[in-house]
């Protein structure tokens, strides 16, 4: 599973800096400038899209020729209140792709596994919506599409979520 290594290293360095020199830094003008710059860097790092790793792995698998499955493909123009069920549907279908890759030993198995792990971790850690509207479709109600169309729709949904 991928981690946000740069962010973690930066946060750790800031922690050490602030922990050892916090009060000394605040006594002079340069210390205050450093403090505010560090706070700004952390704020911009926090604004990073939680689906960025999934999007990167989707780009890796979208041209795969050895994945040949039909998948329930959620609509890219669903209401905002249906966003969580739509994302869950895409990740459920990613599990189908993973099973297919494990059976056929396809070249993109690790990328598919990363999508599934990172996506499910993000869904569990950051609930998009605790309640689902009655008008939201179940995954099985969507049309089955081929792998290429599935990935294209998945990318569009994630890009919309990251805006």
Residue, then its C-alpha position, 0 to 999 in steps of 0.5 A: x500500500x502506498x504512503x504519502x512518504x514526502x508528507x510524512x517526512x516533512x511533517x516529522x521534520x517540522x515536528x522535530x523543529x517545533x518541538x526542540x526550538x518552538x519557544x526560541x523561534x517565537x522570540x524573533x521575527x525570523x522564527x515567526x516567519x518560519x512558523x507561518x511558512x511551515x503552517x502554510x505548507x502543511x495546509x497545502x499538503x492537506x488539500x491533496x486529493x485522497x484519490x490521487x494514488x488510485x488515479x495514478x494506478x488507474x492510468x497504469x492499468x487503463x491500457x492493459x490488454x490482458x484484462x477482459x471483463x464486463x463490469x457494472x459501470x456507475x454513471x459519471x453524472x449521478x447526483x452529488x448525494x450518490x457519490x459514496x455508493x458510486x465510489x463503492x460500486x467502482x471499488x467493488x468492481x475493482x475486486x472483480x478485476x483483481x480476481x480476474x488478474x489473479x486467475x489469468x496472472x496479468x501484468x497489472x495485478x499489483x496496480x489493481x491490488x493497489x487501487x482496491x486497497x487504497x480505495x477501500x482504505x480511503x472509503x473506510x477512513x473518510x466516509x463521504x456520506x453516512x446516509x444514502x439517498x433512496x434514489x441512488x442505484x445499487x451497483x448491479x442496477x448499472x449497465x455492464x460495460x467493458x474494461x476500457x469504458x469502466x476505467x474511463x468512467x472511474x477516472x472521470x468520477x475520481x477527477x470530479x471528486x478531486x476538484 
